[in-house]
Amino acid sequence: MSYEKQYKIDFNKIENTFKFKENGLTHSQGNQFKLLPYAANEKTLVSNFNGVIGSFSRIICNKELKSEFNFTEFIENVVDQVGEFEGGSSKEVLRDLVKTMFIDKDSLVNFDIKTINYITSTKSDEKIARFLYSVLFDEKLKSLVKEYYTENVENILYKLVLNALPELKDKKYSIDKYNCCLPFIKELFIKDFRFLMEDEELYKNSLKRILEYYYMFYVSQLAMKLSKFEKADLTKPESIYYTLNWERTSKNRTAYKFGWQVLKNNINELFSHAITLEFLNHHDLEKQLGYVELFNLFESIDENEISNQIETIYNEYTSRINDKDWSEFKQKPRESDNTAFNKVYKLFDAIQYQFNKSSRSRANQAYNNWCVKFIYENFAKRRGSLGYNLNLTEEDIILMTKICINNNSKLKLNLLFNEFEKRGLFFDRDSKIKIVQLYEKLNLLEKKSDSGDAQYVRSVL
């Protein structure tokens, strides 16, 4: 039988997952449909990726760090590899050298690609790393990773230090299968990751920022696409505008109106989408279905039957939310070309409605804050009365320029901005002028005329 003919809501499973009681339920997500690695509390919220890169690196290498890094033992392991020392103080000089060169604030200095695997991580860091691996990484890259992570070093001191590191255990990771809703982002990540790996210095210095950016890219685009439901185009990014941290901005700027101001409203609906999709994925198919897939499926089967099933979910759900006046509930004025999918809108609106001004609003905000607080700390700048704007630094522009130009010696300015936009980086006219000025300052711009078609940006590498 085809997938379409098998779709049927499993109400018994819904009852168990959402812990239905006569006067209540639990808002569950991430069981039948894995959207994001978030929880409805902020106790384990991750906004700093220092630990995430260590965990991500170990996952792609199939390695495991069994215990906390012991720096005293590490230093002695380096010293023990040297057979003889001249003079009584030589051994202590080496110890001091290792401390100075390879240890910084109780962390191992990333002097070699292999040392990334020794960055310690929390369970929450690993959860984010597993999510990134699931939605962005490709198993076909594993052979490339192994090749680069096992390259020998020529520097004798580096070799001594690497040999002194504790042995990492092999581990085959069992990764939760998050639904990759945006395959075009995965495709770009694979391309950019390959490019990064070709240059060890670039990889070491940029892995954290690239993971941060692709996480931002994926989640921000996901929020925008979910808000479009079945009408979302899953092949290209929505326009989300960034400002530059060295420029001034105003409320009249495109970058202000269509940056954080637009994105934040969509992020505030993430938990409701996660719950809606959790309900709709309690079926007997062995695949996760997003809004677009559900709409296409509903188009090919009996609309009335599915419509009645989703209406039943709505009734069972609302009857258990007793602290809201459902007579005041109004569905938003939107309609699809499918009767059954219109019930999806109704279910989503009901879930969103009951979160507003209720005892459950805190859980809703906590879930969405996993995204909001990450953005505030990594991709936003507070600009007085304007509040937050999405923000990139000079270093970000230089890094993304390297990545977009890739192995070419130069790229037309217009094409470079197209490559930025493919990666979800949209700039208004004022920001583009500032970026061009940055290229001029760095002597990267070749001008054959003042038009974008006749201007080239040279590779930063």
Legacy VTK file of the C-alpha trace (Angstrom):
# vtk DataFile Version 3.0
C-alpha trace
ASCII
DATASET POLYDATA
POINTS 461 float
0.000 0.000 0.000
1.115 3.573 -0.584
1.983 5.938 2.246
-1.060 8.044 1.399
-3.583 5.270 2.028
-2.026 4.383 5.358
-2.220 7.816 7.030
-4.447 7.584 10.077
-4.241 9.405 13.415
-3.395 7.090 16.313
-5.521 8.525 19.130
-4.395 5.956 21.706
-0.785 6.952 21.172
-1.701 10.653 21.402
-3.445 9.994 24.703
-0.274 8.406 26.095
2.189 10.944 24.674
0.248 13.985 25.858
-0.793 12.317 29.130
-4.464 13.101 28.668
-6.436 13.458 31.890
-10.013 14.587 32.357
-8.939 18.116 33.243
-5.463 18.427 31.796
-2.647 17.277 29.550
1.115 17.651 29.081
2.430 19.591 26.096
4.835 17.035 24.656
7.075 17.410 21.620
10.098 15.712 20.092
8.711 12.171 20.205
7.031 11.383 16.885
8.344 14.535 15.226
11.817 15.799 16.088
11.882 19.471 15.196
14.428 21.102 17.533
16.572 19.990 20.512
14.760 22.347 22.879
12.996 21.854 26.201
10.229 23.871 27.841
12.627 25.132 30.515
15.845 27.153 30.439
17.895 25.213 32.995
20.036 23.560 30.324
19.759 26.273 27.645
22.870 26.499 25.430
23.895 29.915 24.091
27.687 29.429 24.127
29.138 26.980 21.584
32.531 26.406 23.249
31.480 22.928 24.350
29.359 22.258 21.268
32.363 22.314 18.915
34.190 19.710 21.036
31.190 17.414 21.020
30.495 17.952 17.299
34.136 17.221 16.454
34.091 13.976 18.443
30.832 12.870 16.820
32.162 13.329 13.272
35.371 11.499 14.292
33.519 8.692 16.121
35.558 9.424 19.248
34.707 9.758 22.918
36.341 11.780 25.719
35.910 9.547 28.755
36.849 11.930 31.547
37.810 15.517 32.392
41.148 16.601 30.954
43.911 16.305 33.584
46.400 19.092 32.851
48.988 18.031 35.453
49.076 14.523 34.041
49.254 15.905 30.512
52.310 18.083 31.311
54.104 15.150 32.939
53.352 12.967 29.910
55.118 15.524 27.704
58.140 15.653 30.044
58.368 11.853 30.310
58.817 11.526 26.546
62.146 13.380 26.748
64.894 10.889 27.591
67.573 13.150 29.077
67.704 16.746 30.290
70.757 18.993 30.458
71.055 20.735 33.818
68.803 20.518 36.851
66.361 23.181 35.729
65.763 21.946 32.161
62.823 19.744 33.133
61.078 22.626 34.902
61.727 24.904 31.928
59.922 22.396 29.675
56.999 22.205 32.111
56.704 25.999 32.079
56.959 26.041 28.288
54.120 23.539 27.930
51.975 25.499 30.408
52.624 28.771 28.595
52.237 27.548 25.021
49.551 24.894 25.251
47.328 25.742 28.218
45.162 28.850 28.427
42.810 29.405 31.380
42.376 25.705 32.113
41.800 24.913 28.449
43.973 23.191 25.885
45.121 25.594 23.166
43.853 24.560 19.730
47.268 24.391 18.085
46.281 21.365 15.983
43.041 20.062 14.521
43.189 17.014 16.827
42.993 19.131 19.986
39.403 20.163 19.196
38.385 16.669 20.292
39.619 17.436 23.823
37.253 20.359 24.425
34.930 19.233 27.202
31.160 19.388 26.762
28.042 19.167 28.883
25.123 16.883 28.044
23.271 19.944 26.764
26.219 20.851 24.504
26.149 17.325 23.119
22.403 17.564 22.511
22.937 20.630 20.297
25.905 18.953 18.564
23.822 15.851 17.824
21.083 18.054 16.378
23.567 19.852 14.102
25.021 16.523 13.004
21.558 15.138 12.265
20.246 18.036 10.160
23.486 19.258 8.516
26.168 16.584 8.297
26.568 13.870 5.661
28.083 10.461 6.383
29.991 10.737 3.101
32.203 13.370 4.764
33.495 10.857 7.322
36.396 9.653 5.149
37.488 13.263 4.571
37.299 13.965 8.308
39.396 10.902 9.109
42.019 11.935 6.557
42.431 15.449 7.970
42.248 14.483 11.632
44.986 11.844 11.267
47.561 13.911 9.349
51.046 13.847 10.880
52.718 17.027 12.137
56.315 18.014 11.415
56.931 20.242 14.441
58.789 18.132 17.051
57.329 19.946 20.069
53.797 19.676 18.670
54.402 15.980 18.088
55.500 15.513 21.716
52.422 17.334 22.977
50.009 15.414 20.740
51.527 12.104 21.842
51.004 13.147 25.469
47.262 13.625 25.037
45.066 10.888 26.538
43.804 8.305 24.066
40.284 8.878 22.817
38.035 5.825 22.733
36.237 4.821 19.550
32.491 5.349 19.711
29.738 4.826 17.173
27.152 7.469 18.004
23.456 6.718 17.841
22.006 9.998 16.605
18.376 11.026 17.021
16.855 11.517 13.598
15.712 15.105 13.602
13.585 15.980 10.613
15.774 18.004 8.250
13.100 20.444 7.115
15.478 22.545 4.998
17.671 20.326 2.779
19.025 23.335 0.860
20.795 24.455 4.054
22.290 21.005 4.552
23.575 21.063 0.976
25.294 24.422 1.557
26.765 23.295 4.877
28.346 20.229 3.256
29.899 22.406 0.544
31.232 24.966 3.038
32.457 22.313 5.471
34.480 20.641 2.703
36.078 23.984 1.910
36.935 24.656 5.570
38.609 21.288 5.947
41.026 22.051 3.130
42.774 24.608 5.358
43.587 23.424 8.882
44.113 26.931 10.256
40.830 28.137 8.803
39.022 25.061 10.134
40.465 25.394 13.656
39.825 29.110 13.867
36.402 29.130 12.207
34.615 25.898 13.159
32.896 27.468 16.171
31.603 30.482 14.236
30.497 28.364 11.282
28.540 26.020 13.547
27.034 29.028 15.305
26.062 30.576 11.994
24.573 27.451 10.437
22.617 26.835 13.630
21.326 30.417 13.395
20.671 30.015 9.645
18.743 26.774 10.097
16.607 27.762 13.102
15.792 31.280 11.853
14.768 29.977 8.425
12.814 27.158 10.054
10.818 29.675 12.103
10.037 31.671 8.954
9.075 28.607 6.901
6.827 27.134 9.597
4.833 30.374 9.695
4.002 29.827 6.009
2.712 26.298 6.689
1.988 24.414 3.428
2.893 27.438 1.284
6.555 27.444 2.377
9.164 27.157 -0.363
11.655 24.690 1.103
14.227 25.201 -1.664
15.530 28.695 -0.846
15.872 31.061 2.136
13.407 33.713 3.243
14.798 37.262 3.327
16.125 38.044 6.811
18.185 41.248 6.952
21.307 41.815 9.043
23.007 45.034 10.091
26.740 45.556 10.623
28.053 46.351 14.077
30.141 49.292 12.800
27.258 51.110 11.061
24.418 53.285 12.312
20.833 52.281 11.727
17.306 53.671 12.021
13.669 52.586 11.978
13.449 53.530 8.307
16.072 50.984 7.284
15.031 47.807 5.465
17.464 45.964 7.724
15.490 47.107 10.773
12.012 46.412 9.401
12.816 43.006 7.914
15.414 41.711 10.345
14.821 40.900 13.990
11.428 42.666 13.942
10.081 39.994 11.581
12.041 37.038 12.889
11.171 37.407 16.580
7.421 37.079 15.932
7.968 33.799 14.108
10.339 32.466 16.776
7.654 33.104 19.385
5.499 30.463 17.661
8.106 27.676 17.567
6.739 25.735 20.558
3.210 25.805 19.127
4.505 24.449 15.805
6.452 21.709 17.596
3.300 20.587 19.430
1.062 20.813 16.338
3.468 18.674 14.307
3.790 16.252 17.220
0.006 15.729 17.172
-0.142 15.302 13.392
2.746 12.820 13.319
0.960 10.311 15.528
0.182 8.131 12.531
1.103 4.673 11.300
3.690 5.786 8.753
7.382 5.354 9.426
8.361 8.862 8.416
8.169 12.370 9.849
5.892 14.726 7.950
6.172 18.512 7.935
3.403 20.877 6.862
4.248 20.733 3.148
4.358 16.915 3.151
1.106 16.737 5.127
-0.645 19.083 2.698
0.525 17.072 -0.319
-0.625 13.887 1.377
-4.032 15.354 2.287
-4.506 16.385 -1.345
-4.364 12.736 -2.428
-6.725 11.165 0.132
-10.232 11.628 1.512
-10.272 15.198 2.865
-13.364 14.672 4.988
-11.950 11.658 6.816
-8.711 13.456 7.730
-10.608 16.652 8.509
-12.762 14.782 11.025
-9.688 13.209 12.642
-7.963 16.579 13.136
-11.217 18.096 14.419
-11.294 15.285 16.989
-7.752 16.197 18.103
-8.894 19.821 18.425
-11.922 18.862 20.531
-9.964 16.476 22.763
-7.282 19.114 23.231
-9.468 22.140 23.979
-11.719 20.166 26.341
-8.690 19.598 28.582
-7.632 23.259 28.702
-10.100 24.546 31.264
-8.533 27.862 32.247
-9.220 29.529 28.889
-12.524 30.900 27.643
-12.828 29.120 24.307
-15.822 31.249 23.340
-13.301 34.066 22.804
-11.071 31.953 20.559
-10.911 33.276 17.008
-9.099 31.485 14.239
-6.827 33.651 12.089
-8.272 34.476 8.639
-6.223 32.142 6.451
-7.239 29.290 4.217
-5.604 26.580 2.152
-7.129 24.792 -0.836
-7.692 21.718 1.305
-10.464 21.253 3.882
-8.379 18.935 6.041
-5.425 21.309 6.129
-7.687 24.153 7.250
-8.171 22.083 10.403
-4.381 22.158 10.883
-4.582 25.968 11.009
-7.372 25.713 13.562
-5.413 23.296 15.772
-2.280 25.461 15.634
-4.211 28.645 16.451
-5.845 26.917 19.423
-2.469 25.805 20.782
-1.043 29.300 20.354
-4.150 30.882 21.905
-4.036 28.834 25.111
-0.393 29.821 25.746
-1.264 33.528 25.825
-1.761 34.925 29.329
-2.013 31.528 30.973
0.010 29.540 33.500
1.593 27.765 30.523
3.033 30.912 28.939
6.265 30.442 30.906
6.924 27.013 29.326
6.177 28.449 25.893
8.597 31.345 26.415
11.270 29.048 27.857
11.192 26.803 24.772
11.380 29.749 22.385
14.137 31.369 24.476
16.547 28.607 23.442
16.610 30.411 20.115
16.090 34.002 21.322
18.893 34.024 23.897
21.325 32.360 21.498
20.641 35.100 18.950
20.946 37.880 21.542
24.374 36.626 22.603
25.780 35.731 19.188
23.986 37.528 16.344
22.333 40.634 17.747
23.219 44.110 18.916
21.129 46.347 21.143
20.739 49.749 19.516
19.168 52.037 22.119
15.493 52.778 21.537
15.511 50.544 18.436
16.064 47.490 20.587
17.866 44.513 19.087
18.984 44.268 15.460
20.469 41.188 13.846
24.176 41.902 13.707
27.391 40.771 12.026
30.960 41.870 12.717
33.823 42.639 10.339
35.266 39.218 11.201
31.959 37.590 10.203
31.922 39.358 6.839
35.541 38.390 6.151
34.880 34.744 7.073
31.720 34.495 4.975
33.540 36.208 2.102
36.230 33.508 2.227
33.592 30.803 2.237
31.517 32.300 -0.579
34.513 32.899 -2.858
35.624 29.352 -2.033
38.588 28.222 -4.160
38.164 30.967 -6.750
40.761 33.721 -6.921
38.022 36.359 -7.050
34.284 36.770 -7.514
32.105 39.487 -9.013
30.668 41.698 -6.302
27.081 41.056 -7.413
27.649 37.309 -7.423
29.210 37.516 -3.971
26.096 39.184 -2.571
24.063 36.429 -4.265
26.175 33.840 -2.446
25.563 35.680 0.838
21.818 35.542 0.202
21.919 31.826 -0.589
23.287 31.466 2.945
20.517 33.587 4.433
22.565 36.797 4.717
20.534 39.680 3.308
21.792 43.276 3.395
20.031 46.506 2.503
21.598 49.203 0.319
23.283 51.011 3.227
24.890 47.849 4.578
26.122 46.839 1.125
27.881 50.206 0.817
29.603 49.595 4.170
30.680 46.109 3.089
32.164 47.476 -0.142
34.035 50.093 1.899
35.401 47.286 4.079
36.676 45.472 0.987
38.326 48.683 -0.192
39.974 49.166 3.207
41.335 45.607 3.040
42.467 46.145 -0.572
40.271 43.283 -1.776
38.211 45.212 -4.331
39.115 45.310 -8.024
37.241 48.111 -9.766
36.814 48.092 -13.513
33.862 50.477 -13.231
31.470 51.604 -10.497
28.815 49.039 -11.398
28.588 45.832 -9.393
29.072 43.744 -12.548
32.506 45.236 -13.114
33.740 45.009 -9.530
35.481 41.929 -8.184
36.332 40.865 -4.659
39.614 39.010 -4.321
39.982 35.936 -2.155
40.863 36.722 1.462
42.975 33.571 1.807
LINES 1 462
461 0 1 2 3 4 5 6 7 8 9 10 11 12 13 14 15 16 17 18 19 20 21 22 23 24 25 26 27 28 29 30 31 32 33 34 35 36 37 38 39 40 41 42 43 44 45 46 47 48 49 50 51 52 53 54 55 56 57 58 59 60 61 62 63 64 65 66 67 68 69 70 71 72 73 74 75 76 77 78 79 80 81 82 83 84 85 86 87 88 89 90 91 92 93 94 95 96 97 98 99 100 101 102 103 104 105 106 107 108 109 110 111 112 113 114 115 116 117 118 119 120 121 122 123 124 125 126 127 128 129 130 131 132 133 134 135 136 137 138 139 140 141 142 143 144 145 146 147 148 149 150 151 152 153 154 155 156 157 158 159 160 161 162 163 164 165 166 167 168 169 170 171 172 173 174 175 176 177 178 179 180 181 182 183 184 185 186 187 188 189 190 191 192 193 194 195 196 197 198 199 200 201 202 203 204 205 206 207 208 209 210 211 212 213 214 215 216 217 218 219 220 221 222 223 224 225 226 227 228 229 230 231 232 233 234 235 236 237 238 239 240 241 242 243 244 245 246 247 248 249 250 251 252 253 254 255 256 257 258 259 260 261 262 263 264 265 266 267 268 269 270 271 272 273 274 275 276 277 278 279 280 281 282 283 284 285 286 287 288 289 290 291 292 293 294 295 296 297 298 299 300 301 302 303 304 305 306 307 308 309 310 311 312 313 314 315 316 317 318 319 320 321 322 323 324 325 326 327 328 329 330 331 332 333 334 335 336 337 338 339 340 341 342 343 344 345 346 347 348 349 350 351 352 353 354 355 356 357 358 359 360 361 362 363 364 365 366 367 368 369 370 371 372 373 374 375 376 377 378 379 380 381 382 383 384 385 386 387 388 389 390 391 392 393 394 395 396 397 398 399 400 401 402 403 404 405 406 407 408 409 410 411 412 413 414 415 416 417 418 419 420 421 422 423 424 425 426 427 428 429 430 431 432 433 434 435 436 437 438 439 440 441 442 443 444 445 446 447 448 449 450 451 452 453 454 455 456 457 458 459 460
